[in-house]
Amino acid sequence: MAKVCQVTGRKPARGYTYVTRGIAKKKKGIGLKVTGKTKRRFLPNLVKKRVWIPEEKRFVTLRVSCAGLRTIAKRGSSNIVNCMRSQGQKV
């Protein structure tokens, strides 16, 4: 299963982790130098959440990020599920 939020569409982002060496200039050194760069992934904070849909009188399980949970709290669960269905997602 892909690491994608069903509500916001957030997915893993790419970036780097840097290895530095030296003494910082504010500590009277010559400065920090980057000696290595390694690729890494920034993963979204996904949780599996059961959401109550009052019109259908049932729970729906969604895989959402914490930002998606805030969106559901703001706009309402039935509104979000209807938007997802109109985009062609199976809920």
MOWO-V681638 format. One record per helix or strand of 2 or more residues. SS is the DSSP state (H for helix, E for strand). FROM is the first residue (numbers start at 1). TO is the last residue. If there is no record, write none. Layout:
ss->SS from->FROM to->TO
ss->SS from->FROM to->TO
//
This chain:
ss->E from->13 to->21
ss->H from->25 to->27
ss->E from->33 to->42
ss->E from->46 to->53
ss->E from->58 to->65
ss->H from->66 to->75
ss->H from->77 to->86
//
